[in-house]
Amino acid sequence: MPPGNTPSQDESNSPEQASGSAFSLENILSGDHENIEHPTAPKEALTSAGGWDEEAAHEKVAQGFCVECEDQPAQVFCETCSDDFCEVCFAAQHRKGSRKRHATRPLSGPHEKKAKTEEAKQTNGEATNGDGMHVDDAAAEDSDEELERAADEASSAKIDIVLSSQPTPGSAVGEWFVERSKYIPLRLTLEERKYLRLLEAALNVSEYTDKIDTIGFGLSKAKRIVQQIRELCAILSGLVLSADYKQGQELFQDRDFQSNEKFYQSIFELGRRHKIMNPDKMRSTYGKLIYILQDSQTPEVKDLLGFTCVKPIKTVYTVLEDHDALDLLRDDLVSIATKEIYSEGRSRREIQRDIKAKERAIETLAGKYARSGFSQEQVRQCLYSIGDNHAFLRTNRDPCERMIAYLKQYFHPTHPQDGKSSLAIKNGKGGARLTHDHSKQYAYVLQSLTLWREILHDMFHLWTLAEQDLLNENVPYRLRDTGQGLNRVQAAPKTSRMMHAILNRAQRSIGSWVGSSVIHMGDHNVPNALMFIDKYSQVYRILLPICNTLAQIPRLAEENAALRSYIDDEWGSPEGLTREILADFFRHGFDGSGAGNYFDAGSCIDGRLTSAWNWCSTLEKKRFFPVFLLTGFIGFDGEW
């Protein structure tokens, strides 16, 4: 029993106390751990047959939280239902029918009554065409003030979203690289890559989430904490034993995990750093790693281990700041030393010239800023890391730019040339959930692609904030069945604030907004920040194969007469084929489809990506699918 906890009469006479089985790391790791309970766990948690965090129908919702999801702070009070809702749940429960006319008042700010009937009249009076939209317009309007507030907070916190992917070589770089480098992880060294393989091997064989993220079988909260500690210690011990056998043997004897604190922090940090720079790596192990670290941050586990497994990500900015070399980022040669060199449409001579100029710039900077304790190789590593960031942007962000260019090239914003050029969709037709005329769908696609581009441009920043939310010991999670299995539902305030700032910037750059502005975060659609990051790191997997196929259609037609004849017979010309592929994607990749039920997906921020994934799953049924195969397409999850 920890100091300060006075046992009750029942506790003092319990068999556990009689046997002297205290709640300590030694007893937890011993063979007789089944009867050990956490001393601070409530009595009902110890006797509950179900999971400690499983939803119970009879439990009353906590004051100030949404009555529907029970996880998000209540923002709207429905006077007709007499219940508090968050914005997302209120919109889902009051979309249609008589509920749409329920009177509401906000729970924060001035308590002004507003009836849905009056809103509907105002909305209908301002409509520009007769096409209905099955989206949450009210939620989008209600969130305007919140978006403005989030944007102001972002500005005050110096969250700067730079629209250009990188400065023009030879130009004055100013503070662009300084701000950007704060969120650029440092590239791994050869020695660190050896430890990375060790970490991945340990995570591959670990069954941590299989044993911990379960509900039922009498796993109370206290027993779950004990199980977490045992599994975590097994992984930590295995890592030390694999890296240093002698040190690992001592750990098994002494159970002194605290003496290896720096080793654990470093090996877990380099795994997180590697994943941020390479989103396509560690796809089956990164989630397990984050959940392990998330549990290690709980006060019970941290107290027993005596240390924390988490330390900040090592970035280019922090390394240069530690060695007083931030002036390197302000040097005009940085733009040349970190420039990505590509070969498309360029002669060999031009490519060689750029390579030599880049090498000279790197060596010049390495010699200029190297000093005692900060070698030339470390300077090069910082420069290479910035170059890796540019490569990330080209792979992930540029497909959005290319799709926006295709949209503007092949389709008119307001007047389609004919039926094949029209992007109009209708609810219920072809699986669509929305009803848009051509001009509205054009704007809807354009704003969705623009938003994706801005999110991917700041993906490193968002990833940093997402990890801060996930590993925040003051933001607990709940294990819930979200309809897609058991997930850890956790609020993500920092990521959400940044997303609202990005959304607000995208809205201002476009000038108008079609559809809902709701951002799902910490609910059954997007349970936590890890799921959010995973969703948007897949955007390039959708767009890049499409862009590659479209780019190769002219070459196919030129090099093979039989294929040219096939294309002409089916689509009239290569341009007609390109237009049909784009029209189908712009219609049904952005039609609100793909959700498990009618209320999810739609036109909300995350529902747009769900619709695009749904289109990918139906590609083999399209009549132009053979063209994808002819251009080397092997799937949306392969190598291109």
N, C-alpha and C positions, 0 to 999 in steps of 0.2 A: 504494500500500500504506500503510495507516494506521501511525502511529508505534507501535512496540512489537511489530509483527508481522514476524518475520524470515522471508523467503521461503526455501523449500527450493531445492535445486539445480535440480530440474525446473522450478520456478516461475520462477527467475531466467533460465532459458534458453527460456521459453515465448515464442511469437510475440507474445502480448499485451504481455509486458513489453518485448520488443524494440522494439515500435512505440511504447512510451511511453504506452499507453492506460491511464491510472490510473482508479480507481473514484472519480469525482468528479461533482458535479452538472453541471458544464460538459460532460463527456464523455457523460454519460447523456442529456442533452438534445440532443446533436449528432446528425447524420444517421447516423454510424457507431456505433450502440449495440448492434447485434445480438451482438457478440462480447464485450461487457463482462459480467463475472461478479462477484458480490459476493465480496470476499476472505475473508470468514469462513465462507462456505458450505462444507460438507463435500464431499469429493471425490466420494462416491457420489451426492450431490445434483446435481452438475454433469453426471454421465454418465448419470443415470437417464433412461430413455425416458418414464417415466410422470410423473405429477404429484408434486411434492415432498412433498405431504402426503397423498397417496393411500394408502389402507390396503394393506399388503402382507401376504399370507398367511404368508410365511416369517419375518416379523419376530417376535421374542419380545416378549411383553407386558412393559411396564415393571414393576419390582418395586413392590408396594403398590397396583396398580390392578386393576380388574375384568377378568377374563379374557374376558368377553363383549363389553362395550362399549369397553373399553380407555381410557375417558375419565374415569370416576369412580373415586374412591378405594375400595379394597376394604373391605367392612365385615363380611362373613360368609365363613367358610371351610367348604366342604362337605367333610367327611371321607371321604365315599363317592366323590365326584368328584375329590378332592384338588386342588381349584381354589378361588381366591378370587373372590368376587362382590360387587358392590354390592347394596343391598337390592332395587332395582327389577329387575335382571337375575336375581337369585336367585329372586325371586318368579315371574318369567315362566318360568324354566326348571324350576321345581319345583312347579308347580301341581297336577298330577294324576299318576296312575299310580304306579309304583314310586319315582320321584324324590321324590314327596311325603314318603316315609318316610326320606329321607336324613338322617343325623345331621350336625349343624352345631355350630359354636362361633363366638362373636363374635371379631373380630380386635382389638377394643379393650375394655378392662375385664377383669373376671375371666373366665378361660377355662373356662366351665362347659359341659359337653356337654348338648345337648338334642336329643332325637329327635322326629321329627314324629309318630310313632305316639302318644307320650305327650301331645303337644299336642292331637292329634285327639281323644283320649279326654276330656281336660279340657274341650275346646270342646263336644263332644257332650253332656257332662254338664251344661253350663251353658245349653244351648239352650232356648229357650222355646217353640218350635214346630217342626214337622217340615219346614218349607220350607228347601231347601238354597239356599245362595248361592254362585254361581260368582265369588267375589271373593277377594282376597288377605287373608284374615282374619289370617294369621300375620304378614304384613308390617305390618298395622295395629297388632297388639299389640306387635310389636318396636319400633315407632316411638314408643310412648308416652313412654319416657324421653327420647328425642331431642326430642319436642315440648315436654316440660316444661323441658328444658334451654334450648331455643330461646326459650321464653316468658320464662324468667328472664333470659337475655341481653338480650332485647328490653326488659325492664323496667329492667335496669341501664343500658341505653343510652338510657333515656328515650323509648322508642318507645311513644307513647301513642295507643291506638286509641279515639277518641271515638265513641260510638255515636249520639249525636244529630247530625242533619245540620247544624243551626245553632242557636245559642242563641235563646231566646224573646225577641222584641223588648221592650225596656224592662227586662229583667232584668240583673243583674250578670254581665258576660261573663267576669270572671276572667282565667284564662290560656288560655281556649279559642282565641281569635284569635291569640295569640302563638305557640302550638304549631302551629296550622293554617297560619299565614302562612309558616312556614319552607319549605313545599313548594308554595306557590301562586305560579306564575310571574307576572311582571309583564306586564300587557297591552301590546301593541305600540303605539308611537306612529305617527303618519301617516308620518313620515320612515322609520321602521323598516319599515313595510309596503311602501314603495317598494323597499327593498333585498330584502325577502322575495320580491317578484315577480321580481327579478333572480336570486336564488338558485334559485327554483323553475324558471325558464327554463333556467338552466345545468344543473340536474340532469336536466331533461326531455330535453335533447339529449345528455347524457353517456351513454356506453356503458361506464362504469367496471366495473360488476359483470359485464357480458358478457365483458369482456376479462380480468378478474382472477380471478374465481371459475370457473376452468376446470381440468380435469384432462386431461393428455395433450398431444399435439402437441409433446413435448419441452420443456415449460415447467418447468424445474427451479426449485428454490427461489430461486437467485440471479437467474435471469432474471425470475422473478415479482416480486422486489423491485425490479428495474430498471423493469419495466412499471408497477408501482404508482407509482413516483416520477414517471415520465413522465406518466401519466394524471392524477395529483394536481396536478402543475405546470400541466398544460394547463387544468384547471378553475380553479385559482387565478389564472392569467394572464387567462383569459377574464372572471372576475369583476371584476378590477381594471380591465381595458380597458373594460368596459361601464359601470362607475361613473365612471371618470375617464380619458378617452382619452389625455391627455398623460402621466399617471402610468403608464398601461398600456404606452405606447410605451417609456418608460424601463425598465420591468420586462423587456420583451422584449430590450432591449439588454444590460442589466447582470445579469440573472438574480438580482437581489437580492430574494428573497422575504421575507427577515427584516425588511426595512424596513417592510413592510406587515403585520406580525404582528398589530397591534391590529385592523386592518380585517378580516382573515380570521377572527380569533377572534370578533369582534362579529357578523359576518354569518352565521357558522355557528351561533352561540349563539341568535340571534333565530329561526332556522329551527327549532331544537330546542324553543325556548320556545313558539313558535306551535303546534307539533304537540301538545305536552302539553296545552295549553288547548283544542285543537280536534282530538280524535282522528279525526274524519271528514275532516280536511284532509290534504293531502300524502300520500295513500295510496300513490301509486306512486313517490314521491321520497324519503320519509323513510328508508326502509330503505337506499337508496343513500347518503344523507347519512351515516347512522350507520356504514356499512361503510367509507366514505371516511375518516371520522374515526378509526375503529378501526385502519385501516392506517397512518394518519398518526402514531399513537401508538407504533408499533414503533420500537425504538432505531435501526435502520438508516436509516429514513426521517427520523426526527427529527434525527439527526446531520447528514444531508446538507442538510436544509432550514434547520437552525439555529434552529428554534423549534417550538412546539407549536400546533396549530390549535384546541385545546380549552381552554375556560375554563368556570368554574361557571355554572350557570343563574342569571339575575337573578331573584330572588324578592321578594315584598313585604317579607319580614323583612329581607333584606340591604339593601334600599334605605332602609328606615326606620332600621336600625341604623347605616348609614353617616352618616345625617344626625341621629343622636341623637334620633329621634322615635318610639321604641317605645311611649311612653305613649299614642300615638294608638290602639293596639290594645287598650288597657285602658280606654278611654273608653266609658261606657255608651251613648253615641250611635252607636257603631259598628254595633250590631245593627240599628238603624233605618236607618242610611245604606247598609247593604249588603243589606238585606232584598229578596228577590225578590218582585215584585208580580205576581200572576196574577189572571185575570178569571173563572175558572170558578165559577159559582154565586154571584156577587157583583154587587151593584148598581153602576151607574156612579158614584154618589155616594161609595160606600165606596172604590172604586178611586182616584178623584181625591183623596180625603182622604189615602190612603196615599202617593200620588205626591208631594203637596205636603209631607207630613211627611218623606219621604225626601230631597227636594231641600233642605229647611231644614237637616236634619241634616248633609248633605254640605257645604253652604256654611259652616255653623258650624264643623265640624271643619277645613275648608280654611283658614279665617281664623285658627283657634286654633293650628294646628300648623305653618303656613307660617313660614319663616325665611330668612335669607340663604343662598342656595345650594339652597334647597328650596322651590320655588314652590307656589302654591295648585294649579296644574294637576297637579303631581306628586303632591300629596296626593290629589287627585281620582282620579288614575290608580291609586293604591294601593287606594282604596276600590272603584273599579270592578272591579279585579282580584279582590278578595274576592267581590264580587257575581257575577262570572263563575264563581267556584268554586261558589257556591250554585246557579247555573243548571246547571252540569255535574252536580251531585249530583241535581237534580230530574230531569234527562233520563236519567241513567245509573243512579242508585241507586233512585229511586222506583218504576220498573217492578218491581223485585224485591219491594218492599214491597207493591205492589198484587197481585202474584201470590201472595204469602204470605197476604194477606187473602182472596183468592178461594179458596185452598186450605182455609182455616179456615171460610169461610162455607158452602161447598157440600159439604164432605166431613167425615165424622166420623173422629176419629183411630183408632178401633179397630173400630167396627161400621158397615159400609156399609148403607144403607137397602135396596138391591137390587143386582142384578148390574150395572146401569148405573152405579151409584155406587161400585162396587168398583174399587180401583186395583191389584188383584193382577195380577202378570205371571208368565209361566212361560218358562223358557229354551227357545228354539226356536220359540215361538209368536209370530207377528207380528213376527219379527226380533229378539225380545228375547234378550239374553245372560245375564240374571239371572233368578233365581226368588225372588220376594218375595210374601208374603201382603199383604192390604190394609194392615194396621197397619205392617208393615215398610216398604212402599213409601211410605206417607204420611210416615213419619219420614225416609226417604231423600230424598224431594222437599223436605221442609221444611228439612232441614239443608243441602241443595245450594243452595237459594235464599238461605238465611241466609248461607252462606259467600260466595256471589256478591255479596250486599249489602255485606258487610264489605270485600271486596276492592275493590269500586267506590268505597266510601266513602274508602278510603285509596289510590286509584289514583294521585294526584299523588305521594304518598310512594313508592309502589312504582316509579313511572316514574323518579323521581330515582335510586333505588337501582339500577334496571335499567341506566340510562345509565352509572352509576359502574362497574358490572360490565363492561359492553360496552367501555368506553373505558379499562379498567385495563390498563396496559402490562405488568403482572406476571401477567396471566391470559391466556395465549395461546389461540388457537383452532385447530381443525383442520378442513380442508375434507373433508367425508365425504358419501358417498351414503347418505342416511337412508331410502331407499325412496320419498322424495318429491322426488327430485332432489338436487343438491349443496347442502349447507348448511354454514354455519360453526358447528361444535359447540364450545361454550365453557361452562365452568362459570360459575355466577352465585351466589357465596356470600352476598352481601348480600341479594339478592332472595329467595333460598331461605330465609335466616334470618327475614326479615320474613314470608314466606308461612307458615312454620311457626308463628310467633307468632300470626298472624291465624287460622290453622286451630285452634290450641289455644284461642284465645278463643272461637271459634264453637262448638267442642265443649263447652266449659264452659257457655256460655249455653244450649245445648240440653239438656245433661245426659246424652245418650247418642249413640252414633255407629254408623251402619249402613254397612258396606262398608269399603273400603280407605282408608288415610290417606296413601298414597304420593303425593308431589308430584314430577312429572317436571320435571327442569330440567337441561339440559346433556346430554341423551341423544337417541336417534333420534326420540323422540316430540315433545319440545320442545327443539330444538337449543341455543337460547340465550335470553337474557333478552328480546331483541327479539320473538321468536316468542311468548313468554309474555305480554308486554304486549299484543301484537296479538290474541291469543286472547280475553283478558278485556275488551278495549275493544270487542268485538263483542257483548257480552251484551245491551246495550240494543237492538241491531238484531234480536235474536230476540224479546225480551219486549215491546217497545213496540208493534209492529204487532198482536200478540195482544191486549194490553190495550186498544188503541184499538178493535179490532173488537168486543170484548166490551162496551165502554162504549157503542157505538152500536147494539147490537142492540135495546134497548128503544125507542129513537127510531125505528128502521126499522119496528118493529111498530106503533107509534102513528100514524105519518104516512101509511102506505100500507096500505090494507085488503087489497090483493092479496098483498103480502108477508106480512102477518099471517096470511092464510089458508095461504100456502105454509109458513110456519114451524109453524103449528098442525098441518098435515097431516103434516109430516115428523118433527117433534120434540115435538109436543103443546103446547108453549108456548115463549115466549122464554126462560124459565128452563131448560126442558129442553134447548134448543139450547146455552145457555151451559154447562150442566153437561156435555154431551157433548163440546164443544170442550175444556173443561178436563180432563175425564177422559182423553181421548185424549192430550193433551199431557203430563199427569202420568204416564201409563203409559209411552208410547213415546218421550217426550222424555227419559226417565230410565231407560232399560232396558239400558244398556251397549252399545248398537249403534253402528255408524258407523265402526268401525276398519277398516283395510286387511287385518288378519288377526285371528285369534281371540284372541291374547294382548294386543293393544293395546286401548285404550278400557276397557271394563268399568266398575268402580265406583271407580277411582282418581279423584283430585281433578280431573285434566284430562279424564279420560274422560267425566265427567258433561256437560261442555260439548260434547264431540264428539257425544254422543247427541242433545243438543238441536239441534245443527246438522243432524244426520241427519234428525230429524223435520221440520225446515223444508224439506228437499229433497223430502219426500214429500207436502207439503201439497196439491198439486194433485190428488192421488189420493183425497183424503178427500171424503166426501159433503157435508161442510159448506163446502167450498172456495168455492162460489158466494156464500155469505154474506160471506166475506172480500172478494170482489170488489165486492159491493154496498155495502160500507162504505168503499170507496175504496182498498183494499189494492192495491199495485202491486209488491210484492216485499219481501224482507227486507233489501234493499240500496238502498232509494230514500228519498224524502222522505215524511214522514207528517204 
